[in-house]
């Protein structure tokens, strides 16, 4: 069963605008959440993480929001750049193992 | 700092053949992971090592998959015999300690079973 869900397979955004990628999870034991970015023919690259004791974490243009009551997290990219075009994976854990969503393909158009 | 190295990058085999993948983690990283990523899916953990001991192999199909990490550094993942549904990208990742640590991924090995 899929414990981490990314319901939007793809997203297209104009350069300079905000990109919002969403992720839902079902396991209330998850206490650590991460976003990975993946370019074709490369492995996933860590982007940003958040612990369940926080509801927001920022790193430059990237902000992750966590809503524990809704079991929902989102990644905001502001402003979006063409180099941000990639597949974004949401992942969650409560121990060692990471549980990944299926990914959302982001396309940032000039 | 060198990243996680994997080889080969691509492999095509026929069903019932055997295949092996190699991974060299980032120097000093104690924890090593093997993931399977089927097309259109997120990576799924197959096995996790802490140094040269297995921490979690609950999702490893042990009738055909095996993995080892000799001397707590390099690791190999083997499939014998391969099935069509094993076609996937096999990703190796490593982290410094493991628990709540960022995992760094290699480029993966793309396996096609015909």
Interface residues (C-beta under 8 A of the other chain):
Chain A: X4 X32 X34 X36 X41 X42 X43 X44 X45 X46 X49 X51 X89 X91 X93 X95 X96 X97 X98 X100 X101 X102 X103
Chain B: X4 X31 X40 X41 X42 X43 X44 X45 X48 X55 X56 X91 X93 X98 X99 X100 X102 X103 X104 X105 X106 X107 X108
